């Protein structure tokens, strides 16, 4: 009864080790929506029962609904904090190692991400941190620490034979519904748990960013969506399964472009749950798309980068999908918390210097507390391989003002 009272007041609870604003007890979060059939991008401003989202508090509930739907249709279920976590931190010069041991229902795993620290004394609140999935592929300012997270050890991603392989599945069992990307997110959450309890590491846990490129960019986006303690999300060239929308990628394919689609991706790797294969042949039954996955991050900041030289990444889909997602940041009054940059002229996962000003602006404002910095960046070269983008064909909602 006390829990219901607290929920109805919308207070902040600590749920499974993650502090977040709890949805109201009057916020139902069904796992599935029977008879859903929408060929356009689903309206992010409609609750599951069709009521309009009108306030920022409403968006908290809508985010919880989207989270539940994505976990049940597409990603698999994200477990909470395990029974116990212990850690040991060691630093030599500018290199630190955070050894983490997790115990849950008789099983245990250990993993040890490394941190490259800036030189000199830390700021009063500790160093900002960028967590890089399987290594860094973007330039990071010298006054920000960088953690290398071996996410492929947490959940393997070689091909379909990787299903159920990795430290996460050693702990939860090979038949856990969680996809590889959910397993990676769970591991990142445990890293943040430990950093919050390790002051000697001198990491500011309010200033943590996550990034990755290609398949790891898909994972970085999902981590930003499901882990509310991430302050800045930076997916790089994540394409289909990342900042692209399934419906739009299918449209590109139908228009003659050779792009990655939902039907292909479920036969390639284990980034999504087994259950997702039941929906890829009729995308209109999905009560979400990846514009709503990205919008789960709002109002927290995110900037994504795409490369039109690689058609497989589904360039129109990424632009259209992030255009749709952007409406949520707009509705919340923080449009400059969401950026998108799409250019060509470089190799996949290579970093062109021309993009550095936008990236540095997001670092400066959201990790380094330079509040005056302009972060209004949303642009594309619009090279879509003769496929036409028409927003009215996919986006049929007006943007509310969520106060």
C-alpha positions in Angstrom: 0.0 0.0 0.0 2.8 2.4 0.8 4.5 1.6 -2.5 1.3 2.5 -4.4 1.1 5.8 -2.4 4.7 6.7 -3.3 4.1 5.8 -7.0 1.0 7.9 -7.2 3.0 10.8 -5.9 5.6 10.3 -8.6 8.5 10.4 -6.2 11.9 9.1 -7.0 12.5 5.5 -6.0 15.6 3.3 -6.2 14.5 0.5 -8.4 17.0 -2.4 -8.9 19.9 -0.1 -8.0 18.9 2.6 -10.5 17.5 5.9 -9.2 14.8 7.1 -11.6 11.5 8.8 -11.6 8.9 6.1 -11.1 5.9 6.0 -13.4 2.5 6.5 -11.7 0.6 3.5 -10.4 -1.9 4.6 -13.0 0.6 4.0 -15.8 0.0 0.5 -17.2 2.9 -1.0 -19.2 1.6 -4.0 -21.2 4.1 -6.3 -22.8 2.2 -6.5 -26.1 -0.6 -4.6 -27.9 -2.9 -6.9 -29.8 -4.2 -5.8 -33.2 -1.8 -3.0 -33.5 -1.3 -2.2 -37.2 0.4 1.0 -38.3 2.5 1.3 -41.4 3.8 4.8 -40.7 6.1 5.5 -37.8 4.1 5.1 -34.6 3.2 8.3 -32.8 5.4 8.7 -29.7 2.9 11.0 -28.2 0.1 8.5 -27.8 -0.2 6.2 -24.8 -0.7 2.5 -25.5 -4.5 3.0 -25.1 -4.5 5.9 -27.6 -4.7 8.8 -25.1 -2.4 11.8 -25.8 0.8 12.5 -24.0 0.3 16.1 -22.6 3.0 16.7 -20.0 6.6 15.9 -19.1 5.3 13.6 -16.4 3.2 11.9 -19.0 6.4 11.3 -21.0 7.9 9.5 -18.0 5.0 7.1 -18.3 5.2 6.8 -22.0 8.9 6.1 -21.8 8.1 3.2 -19.4 5.6 1.9 -21.9 8.0 2.0 -24.8 10.7 0.3 -22.7 8.4 -2.6 -21.8 7.3 -3.0 -25.5 10.8 -3.0 -26.9 12.0 -5.6 -24.3 9.1 -7.9 -25.1 9.0 -7.6 -28.9 12.6 -6.9 -29.8 15.4 -6.8 -27.3 14.6 -9.4 -24.6 14.3 -8.6 -20.9 16.8 -6.5 -19.1 17.4 -7.9 -15.6 17.9 -5.7 -12.6 20.7 -5.4 -10.1 22.0 -8.9 -9.0 22.1 -10.2 -5.5 25.6 -8.9 -4.8 28.4 -7.0 -6.4 32.0 -6.6 -5.2 34.9 -4.8 -6.8 38.5 -3.9 -6.6 40.1 -0.8 -8.1 43.7 -0.5 -8.9 45.6 2.3 -10.6 49.1 2.6 -12.0 50.0 6.1 -13.3 47.2 7.0 -15.7 45.8 3.5 -16.2 43.2 2.1 -13.8 41.5 -1.4 -13.7 38.1 -1.9 -12.2 37.7 -5.6 -11.3 34.0 -6.4 -10.8 32.6 -9.7 -9.4 28.9 -10.4 -9.6 27.0 -13.1 -7.7 23.5 -14.2 -8.5 21.6 -17.3 -7.5 24.7 -19.5 -7.1 26.6 -18.3 -10.1 29.3 -15.6 -10.4 31.3 -13.8 -13.1 34.2 -11.4 -13.0 35.1 -8.7 -15.6 37.7 -5.9 -15.5 37.3 -2.9 -17.7 40.2 -0.5 -17.9 40.2 3.3 -17.5 42.7 5.7 -19.2 42.8 8.8 -16.9 43.8 12.3 -17.8 47.0 13.6 -16.3 47.0 15.9 -13.3 44.6 16.2 -10.4 40.9 15.3 -10.8 38.2 17.9 -10.7 36.4 18.2 -7.3 33.6 15.9 -8.5 35.8 13.5 -10.4 36.7 13.1 -14.0 34.0 12.8 -16.7 34.0 9.4 -18.3 33.4 8.1 -21.8 32.6 4.3 -21.9 33.7 2.9 -25.3 32.2 -0.3 -26.5 35.1 -2.6 -27.6 37.4 0.3 -28.0 37.3 4.0 -28.9 36.6 5.3 -32.4 35.9 9.0 -31.7 38.3 11.7 -30.5 37.8 12.5 -26.8 39.2 15.7 -25.1 42.2 15.2 -22.9 40.3 16.2 -19.7 37.9 13.3 -20.0 38.7 9.7 -18.8 38.0 6.8 -21.2 36.9 3.3 -20.2 37.3 0.4 -22.6 34.4 -1.9 -22.1 34.8 -5.4 -23.6 31.1 -5.8 -24.3 31.7 -8.8 -26.6 33.0 -10.7 -23.6 29.7 -9.9 -21.8 27.8 -11.3 -24.8 29.4 -12.7 -27.8 28.4 -11.3 -31.2 30.1 -13.4 -33.9 27.0 -14.8 -35.6 23.9 -16.8 -34.7 26.1 -19.4 -32.9 26.8 -16.6 -30.3 23.3 -16.9 -28.8 23.6 -17.5 -25.1 27.4 -17.2 -25.1 29.2 -14.8 -22.8 29.6 -13.8 -19.2 26.0 -12.5 -18.9 24.7 -16.0 -19.9 27.1 -17.7 -17.5 25.3 -15.8 -14.8 21.7 -15.9 -16.1 21.7 -19.0 -18.2 22.1 -19.5 -21.9 18.3 -19.4 -22.4 17.8 -15.9 -21.0 15.7 -13.9 -23.3 18.1 -10.9 -23.3 19.8 -10.2 -26.6 23.5 -9.4 -26.7 22.7 -5.7 -26.7 20.6 -6.0 -23.6 23.4 -8.1 -21.9 25.9 -5.3 -22.8 23.6 -2.7 -21.2 23.2 -4.8 -18.1 27.0 -5.0 -17.8 27.4 -1.2 -18.2 24.8 -0.7 -15.4 26.9 -2.8 -13.1 30.0 -0.7 -14.0 28.1 2.4 -13.0 26.9 0.7 -9.8 30.5 0.0 -8.8 31.8 3.5 -9.8 29.2 5.0 -7.6 30.6 3.1 -4.7 34.3 3.6 -5.6 35.2 7.3 -4.7 38.9 6.5 -5.0 38.5 6.1 -8.8 37.6 9.8 -9.0 35.0 9.4 -11.6 32.1 11.8 -11.8 29.2 9.3 -12.2 26.8 12.1 -13.2 29.0 12.7 -16.3 29.2 9.4 -18.0 28.9 9.1 -21.8 28.7 5.9 -23.9 29.8 5.4 -27.5 30.5 2.7 -30.0 30.6 2.3 -33.8 28.6 0.0 -36.2 27.3 -3.0 -34.2 28.7 -1.4 -31.1 26.9 1.8 -32.0 23.7 -0.1 -32.0 24.6 -1.2 -28.5 25.5 2.3 -27.3 22.1 3.6 -28.4 20.3 0.8 -26.5 22.4 1.5 -23.4 21.6 5.1 -23.5 17.9 4.3 -23.8 17.7 1.8 -21.0 20.3 3.2 -18.5 19.1 6.5 -17.2 22.4 7.3 -15.5 24.1 7.8 -18.8 24.5 11.5 -19.3 25.4 11.5 -23.0 24.8 8.9 -25.7 27.0 8.9 -28.9 26.2 6.1 -31.4 28.4 6.2 -34.4 27.4 4.7 -37.8 24.9 2.4 -36.1 22.6 2.1 -39.1 19.8 -0.5 -39.1 19.2 -1.8 -35.6 20.6 1.5 -34.3 19.5 5.0 -35.1 17.6 3.8 -38.3 14.0 2.7 -38.2 12.9 -0.7 -39.3 10.0 0.6 -41.4 12.1 3.1 -43.2 14.9 0.6 -44.0 12.2 -1.7 -45.5 11.1 1.3 -47.6 14.6 1.9 -48.8 14.9 -1.7 -49.8 11.6 -1.6 -51.6 12.9 1.5 -53.5 15.9 -0.5 -54.8 18.6 0.3 -52.2 20.7 -2.5 -50.8 20.3 -1.9 -47.1 20.2 -3.9 -43.9 16.6 -4.7 -42.9 14.9 -6.5 -40.0 14.5 -9.7 -41.9 18.2 -9.8 -42.6 19.5 -8.8 -39.2 17.7 -11.6 -37.4 19.6 -14.1 -39.6 23.0 -12.4 -39.1 23.6 -12.1 -35.4 22.2 -12.1 -31.9 21.8 -8.4 -31.3 18.1 -8.9 -30.9 16.0 -11.5 -29.1 14.8 -14.7 -30.7 11.3 -13.4 -30.3 11.9 -10.5 -32.7 12.0 -12.8 -35.7 8.2 -13.3 -35.2 7.6 -9.7 -36.2 10.1 -8.8 -38.9 7.9 -10.0 -41.8 5.1 -7.5 -40.9 6.6 -4.5 -39.3 3.3 -2.7 -39.0 2.5 -4.8 -36.0 5.3 -3.3 -34.0 3.9 -0.6 -31.7 7.3 1.2 -31.7 10.2 1.7 -34.0 13.7 3.0 -33.3 12.6 6.7 -33.2 10.9 5.8 -29.9 14.0 3.7 -28.8 16.1 6.9 -29.2 13.4 9.1 -27.7 13.6 7.1 -24.5 16.8 9.0 -23.9 15.0 12.4 -24.0 15.5 14.8 -22.3 19.0 13.6 -21.7 21.4 14.5 -24.5 22.3 12.4 -27.5 24.2 13.0 -30.8 24.5 10.3 -33.5 26.8 10.2 -36.5 26.1 8.5 -39.8 28.0 7.8 -43.1 26.2 8.0 -46.4 29.1 6.3 -48.3 27.9 3.0 -46.8 24.4 2.3 -48.3 24.1 -0.8 -46.1 23.7 1.5 -43.1 20.4 2.7 -44.5 21.1 6.4 -44.7 17.6 7.6 -45.5 16.3 5.5 -42.6 18.7 7.0 -40.1 17.9 10.6 -41.2 14.1 10.0 -41.1 14.2 8.0 -37.9 16.2 10.7 -36.0 14.0 13.4 -37.5 11.0 11.6 -36.0 12.9 11.1 -32.7 13.9 14.7 -32.6 10.2 15.7 -32.1 10.3 14.4 -28.6 13.3 16.6 -27.6 11.4 19.4 -29.2 8.3 18.7 -27.3 10.2 18.7 -24.0 11.7 22.1 -24.8 15.3 20.8 -25.3 15.7 20.4 -29.0 19.4 21.3 -28.6 20.0 18.2 -26.5 19.6 16.0 -29.6 22.0 16.2 -32.5 22.5 14.3 -35.8 25.3 14.6 -38.3 25.4 12.6 -41.6 28.2 13.0 -44.1 30.2 10.9 -46.5 33.8 10.9 -47.7 35.4 8.6 -45.1 35.8 4.9 -44.2 33.3 3.1 -42.0 34.1 4.0 -38.3 36.8 6.4 -39.4 36.4 9.9 -37.9 36.5 12.9 -40.2 37.9 16.1 -38.6 35.1 18.1 -40.0 32.7 16.5 -37.4 34.9 17.3 -34.4 33.3 20.7 -33.6 29.9 19.2 -33.1 31.2 16.4 -31.0 33.3 18.7 -28.9 30.3 21.0 -28.4 28.3 18.1 -26.9 31.3 17.1 -24.7 31.8 20.7 -23.6 28.2 21.3 -22.7 27.1 18.0 -21.2 30.2 16.5 -19.7 32.3 19.6 -19.0 29.5 21.9 -17.8 30.1 24.7 -20.3 26.4 25.6 -20.4 26.9 28.5 -22.9 28.0 26.2 -25.8 25.7 25.9 -28.8 24.6 22.3 -29.5 22.0 23.0 -32.2 23.3 20.5 -34.8 21.0 18.5 -37.0 22.1 18.1 -40.6 22.6 15.6 -43.5 24.1 15.7 -47.0 20.8 14.0 -48.1 22.6 11.4 -50.2 20.0 8.7 -50.2 20.8 6.7 -53.4 17.8 8.1 -55.3 15.4 7.2 -52.6 13.1 10.1 -51.7 12.5 11.3 -48.1 9.0 12.7 -47.6 8.3 13.4 -43.9 4.6 13.5 -44.4 4.6 9.9 -45.6 5.9 8.7 -42.2 5.3 11.3 -39.5 1.6 12.1 -39.0 1.7 13.8 -35.6 2.0 17.4 -34.5 4.5 18.2 -31.8 2.9 19.0 -28.4 4.5 21.1 -25.8 5.1 18.9 -22.8 5.3 21.0 -19.7 
